[in-house]
Amino acid sequence: MPKVIHFEIPADDVERAKKFYSELFGWKISKWEGLKSANDYWLIDSGEKGTISGGIIKRQAPGHPFMNYVAVDDIDAYLQKVVKAGGKVALPKQVMPGVGAFAAFIDTENNVIGLHVLEKGSKFGK
């Protein structure tokens, strides 16, 4: 059964958000140096093994949602299921070499949810 594996917090002021969450919850937050993207990304280590971790990203646009990502084995198949069930594709599949791929959809209640599939051998998802 697919499970929520990652969360993503958009922030207008990343330094302020890092300070807030590290002080509030004790999360360890570090810049993801391996990301080859125009957008910087900070990884959140939320604690003990088995807990869900996440990231902070600079807000891309007004209304940029907080995201939960669900691990699936086939993003394309799940996007088809989304449409069949009455949802909409918000972000088509995007491939991240060395990590996997992700996409996002809008459910029937206007919530945005992410889908994620890990590349074999990826250090993420452990």
C-alpha positions as MATLAB code, in Angstrom:
seq = 'MPKVIHFEIPADDVERAKKFYSELFGWKISKWEGLKSANDYWLIDSGEKGTISGGIIKRQAPGHPFMNYVAVDDIDAYLQKVVKAGGKVALPKQVMPGVGAFAAFIDTENNVIGLHVLEKGSKFGK';
ca = [
       0.000    0.000    0.000;
       1.463    3.437   -0.891;
       2.655    5.488    2.092;
       3.473    9.140    2.721;
       7.282    9.322    2.573;
       8.229   13.005    2.331;
       6.877   16.464    3.076;
       7.891   19.799    1.596;
       7.469   23.214    3.201;
       7.522   26.301    0.959;
       9.024   29.397    2.596;
       9.218   33.081    1.698;
      12.288   33.405    3.943;
      14.138   30.085    4.094;
      16.515   31.181    6.870;
      13.575   32.228    9.027;
      11.786   28.919    8.346;
      14.927   26.907    9.129;
      15.317   28.724   12.448;
      11.637   28.286   13.305;
      11.475   24.523   12.650;
      14.859   23.704   14.153;
      13.959   25.600   17.345;
      10.384   24.297   17.476;
      10.981   20.611   16.767;
      14.760   20.194   16.971;
      14.915   19.213   13.297;
      18.354   19.155   11.652;
      18.166   21.168    8.434;
      20.960   21.261    5.864;
      21.304   22.515    2.301;
      21.134   19.758   -0.293;
      24.431   20.305   -2.076;
      23.854   17.498   -4.591;
      20.811   19.068   -6.210;
      21.445   20.347   -9.726;
      18.539   22.773   -9.982;
      17.784   26.458  -10.254;
      16.041   26.205   -6.869;
      17.966   25.588   -3.670;
      16.604   22.907   -1.378;
      17.165   22.201    2.308;
      16.736   18.679    3.659;
      14.986   18.165    6.977;
      16.027   15.298    9.225;
      13.004   15.031   11.488;
      14.429   12.516   13.906;
      14.532    8.847   14.616;
      14.721    6.092   12.031;
      11.300    5.369   10.610;
      10.031    8.950   10.819;
       9.096   10.923    7.732;
      11.607   13.598    6.768;
      11.201   16.423    4.320;
      12.522   19.607    2.840;
      12.208   23.362    2.695;
      12.077   25.118   -0.656;
      11.881   28.798   -1.545;
       8.220   29.564   -2.314;
       7.855   29.479   -6.114;
       4.597   31.439   -6.429;
       1.729   32.716   -4.291;
      -0.299   29.733   -3.144;
       2.649   27.299   -3.439;
       1.239   24.486   -1.269;
       2.697   22.472    1.568;
       3.175   19.054   -0.042;
       3.007   15.493    1.165;
       4.534   12.927   -1.191;
       3.241    9.371   -1.476;
       5.595    6.616   -2.661;
       4.247    4.678   -5.646;
       5.772    2.129   -7.996;
       4.582    3.732  -11.259;
       3.829    7.463  -11.440;
       2.305    7.293  -14.916;
      -0.161    4.604  -13.830;
      -1.144    6.579  -10.727;
      -1.663    9.786  -12.716;
      -4.064    7.827  -14.940;
      -5.866    6.593  -11.797;
      -6.095   10.189  -10.530;
      -7.851   11.361  -13.691;
     -10.155    8.317  -13.745;
     -11.135    9.001  -10.115;
     -12.001   12.647  -10.860;
      -8.749   14.396   -9.978;
      -6.433   16.502  -12.142;
      -2.727   16.368  -12.916;
      -1.108   19.482  -11.394;
       2.502   18.691  -12.318;
       3.423   16.027  -14.881;
       6.167   13.545  -14.049;
       9.566   15.176  -13.508;
      12.724   13.022  -13.442;
      15.517   13.769  -10.952;
      18.610   11.724  -11.896;
      20.031    9.871   -8.909;
      16.826   10.339   -6.914;
      13.835    9.176   -8.982;
      10.793   11.009  -10.257;
       7.891   12.999   -8.883;
       4.576   14.454   -9.986;
       1.615   16.163   -8.326;
      -2.138   16.033   -8.620;
      -5.201   17.880   -7.371;
      -7.763   15.667   -5.673;
     -11.540   16.092   -5.818;
     -11.378   18.411   -2.771;
      -8.798   20.754   -4.379;
      -5.857   19.459   -2.308;
      -2.446   19.101   -3.944;
      -0.661   15.787   -3.306;
       2.708   14.626   -4.616;
       3.672   11.239   -6.012;
       7.221    9.935   -5.794;
       9.095    6.921   -7.094;
      12.683    6.280   -6.009;
      15.402    5.364   -8.466;
      16.957    1.993   -7.675;
      20.017    2.510   -5.488;
      18.983    6.025   -4.414;
      20.154    7.019   -0.935;
      16.748    8.613   -0.320;
      13.910    6.651    1.178;
      16.073    4.689    3.606;
];
